[in-house]
Amino acid sequence: MERLKGKVAVVTGAGRGVGRAIAIAMASEGAKVVVNDLGGTGDGTGASKAPAEEVVNEINKAGSAAVVSFASVAEVEGAESIIKTAIDSFGRIDVLVNNAGILRDRMIWNMTDEEWDGVIKTHLYGNFYCTRATVRWMRDAAKEGKLRNGRIINITSHAGIKGNAGQANYSAAKMGVVGLTYSCAMALGRYGITCNAIAPRAITRLTDTIPEGRLRELAVRRGIATPDESQKLELEELKRKFLGGGPEAIAPLVCWLASEESSHVNGHVFMMTEGKLGIFNSMDETKLTFKDGIFTVDELWNIMPAMTAGLPDLAKAD
């Protein structure tokens, strides 16, 4: 299987979980891969070379090609060095998968500046820094005829699109990734570079941070289990039903979006989990009301009850 033969891919946060599965799958399809991972804990503290090195060794032993990067995406110098590693090692970059992420969960009234900044820097700044460095090379290469199909694939989250209590930082960052995806798709399409995003559901070390009670509550609210089932199911079975299984389920969609086959797809957000694939609609206006001129306060007082009738309360339903 060499559907990505000749392509060079960078996968950030590729030492564990979804990123690891993506890097291995892309290599198995013929891509040369830069495996980037700082090797920190789930909250972004600490560092270890072991996770990324293990993935690189596994890829190389299988007969594919991979090199390692331990730089942090949250710092501009680190992000630029990751992309430089691809160009120095393999002469080019065709695909960037922005996957690196951390969690520092806290209810909004207790969240510290450091908890907010750390998550925003890793997810949103990290995407920006890596994307900017990548497309600077891609754009020039496209102009010179050295690149025909560039790919930016961002990993967002249901927490960004739908929101999640206790994750104001993560939700804000992941919705920011959606906006960044749309903007890059508009700006880069003329150069043959597409930008899309995936909101995955998978069991990883980050999902282990969800308290059991919250997981059972969300399973009921999202129609995955009845209240009775939610209480009776073993925790691991509930996780699989709610989160969708292992991270390997996400990798095939990344491989397709990285391929020549996806040239017509630009600026979209996909949902991917074990046994389920979907596409999110963009946020379009609904229930439109028109008039000539400005709405007065009195007019809005009369209009808004009908306009807002039936809107769900996010505190009560997903």
Rosetta blueprint (number, residue, H / E / L):
1 M L
2 E L
3 R L
4 L L
5 K L
6 G L
7 K L
8 V E
9 A E
10 V E
11 V E
12 T L
13 G L
14 A L
15 G L
16 R L
17 G H
18 V H
19 G H
20 R H
21 A H
22 I H
23 A H
24 I H
25 A H
26 M H
27 A H
28 S H
29 E L
30 G L
31 A L
32 K E
33 V E
34 V E
35 V E
36 N E
37 D L
38 L L
39 G L
40 G L
41 T L
42 G L
43 D L
44 G L
45 T L
46 G L
47 A L
48 S L
49 K L
50 A H
51 P H
52 A H
53 E H
54 E H
55 V H
56 V H
57 N H
58 E H
59 I H
60 N H
61 K H
62 A L
63 G L
64 S L
65 A L
66 A E
67 V E
68 V E
69 S E
70 F L
71 A L
72 S L
73 V L
74 A L
75 E L
76 V H
77 E H
78 G H
79 A H
80 E H
81 S H
82 I H
83 I H
84 K H
85 T H
86 A H
87 I H
88 D H
89 S H
90 F H
91 G L
92 R L
93 I L
94 D L
95 V E
96 L E
97 V E
98 N E
99 N L
100 A L
101 G L
102 I L
103 L L
104 R L
105 D L
106 R E
107 M L
108 I L
109 W L
110 N L
111 M L
112 T L
113 D H
114 E H
115 E H
116 W H
117 D H
118 G H
119 V H
120 I H
121 K H
122 T H
123 H H
124 L H
125 Y H
126 G H
127 N H
128 F H
129 Y H
130 C H
131 T H
132 R H
133 A H
134 T H
135 V H
136 R H
137 W H
138 M H
139 R H
140 D H
141 A H
142 A H
143 K H
144 E L
145 G L
146 K L
147 L L
148 R L
149 N L
150 G E
151 R E
152 I E
153 I E
154 N E
155 I E
156 T L
157 S L
158 H H
159 A H
160 G H
161 I H
162 K H
163 G L
164 N L
165 A L
166 G L
167 Q E
168 A H
169 N H
170 Y H
171 S H
172 A H
173 A H
174 K H
175 M H
176 G H
177 V H
178 V H
179 G H
180 L H
181 T H
182 Y H
183 S H
184 C H
185 A H
186 M H
187 A H
188 L H
189 G H
190 R H
191 Y H
192 G L
193 I E
194 T E
195 C E
196 N E
197 A E
198 I E
199 A E
200 P E
201 R L
202 A L
203 I L
204 T L
205 R L
206 L L
207 T H
208 D H
209 T H
210 I L
211 P L
212 E H
213 G H
214 R H
215 L H
216 R H
217 E H
218 L H
219 A H
220 V H
221 R H
222 R L
223 G L
224 I L
225 A L
226 T L
227 P H
228 D H
229 E H
230 S H
231 Q H
232 K H
233 L L
234 E L
235 L H
236 E H
237 E H
238 L H
239 K H
240 R H
241 K H
242 F H
243 L H
244 G L
245 G L
246 G L
247 P H
248 E H
249 A H
250 I L
251 A H
252 P H
253 L H
254 V H
255 C H
256 W H
257 L H
258 A H
259 S L
260 E H
261 E H
262 S H
263 S L
264 H L
265 V L
266 N L
267 G L
268 H L
269 V E
270 F E
271 M E
272 M E
273 T E
274 E L
275 G L
276 K E
277 L E
278 G E
279 I E
280 F L
281 N L
282 S L
283 M L
284 D L
285 E L
286 T L
287 K L
288 L L
289 T L
290 F L
291 K L
292 D L
293 G L
294 I L
295 F L
296 T L
297 V H
298 D H
299 E H
300 L H
301 W H
302 N H
303 I H
304 M H
305 P H
306 A H
307 M H
308 T H
309 A L
310 G L
311 L L
312 P L
313 D L
314 L L
315 A L
316 K L
317 A L
318 D L
